[in-house]
Amino acid sequence: MPDIVVMFFLLGLLAGVVKSDLNIPKAAYDTLSLLLMLTIGLKGGMALYGNLRWSLIPELLSVAALGALIPLALMPILRRFARLSPADSASIAAHYGSVSAGTFAVALAFAESRALPIGAEVTLYLVMMELPAIMVAIALYRRHAGKEASEAFQGIWHETLTNRGVILLAGGAVIGAMYGPREGAAVTELFMGAFHAVLALFLLQMGLTAAETLRPVPWYHWRLLTFALVAPFVLAMAGLAVGLMLGLPMGSLMILTALAASASYIAAPAAMRTAIPQANIGLAMLAALGFTFPLNVIVGIPIYYQLAMWLSN
């Protein structure tokens, strides 16, 4: 059977499909997403406590390079196969180069439930992939629009670095790494103990949102929908290749694979609305949240785990 947290996503999806009056207020959803990202940051920081080493630098730079290369590879495909405008192609490429904190949380819970070895630095993968992907996609679009390189990045550093997801993930990691599981226990035990419960409620809302995004399914965007179903598996192989090259432990390998296959629906939409106002964010959300996120959560992560097991032996 799927992990229990995944069942909450399916419950929300079913409730949305049958048009139930089940609803999680926006304020509650915002609180859940904030708690989830802060908890992920704290978990990673506590794992890093006493484990910081120089050898992490090439590993994190390799992960960042993966995040930067994905938009470079995807934008021509979105232009030619999906037949999207330069603005929408760059926007969707940014969403798929960036990562999903929700997918990460499900992959982390999956790995922990199977007692897979997980490197202390996996939380940093989120931050390291988020920023380069968004920056590269924006630069590609603005270069296509004929703007100078200096204009391509104007204002984007601040917009991206001060995004709430980056602040909470990076800040939580720093706090966790400073205090560790013992000194920070008064605060961190509450977050750690509630991690799966928060994730379950977050996925319930994600199921409702996915159902709303798919009502009705815009079949005339069949090229984009095909991309949203095929791209995760292709990108997963890229993440798996990088993880194998780095010699990551099984849990970290599976998590990096899932991250590469994921698409952002929190940080990237916020950045794209500001940087590429011509882009249709609804199309990106349709692909990322309507198709790719459910695919990864329901069937993708177990498949990536099996692939990682097979190729690492």
Order of alpha helices (4+ residues) and beta strands (2+ residues): alpha-alpha-alpha-alpha-alpha-alpha-alpha-alpha-alpha-alpha-alpha-alpha-alpha-alpha-alpha-alpha
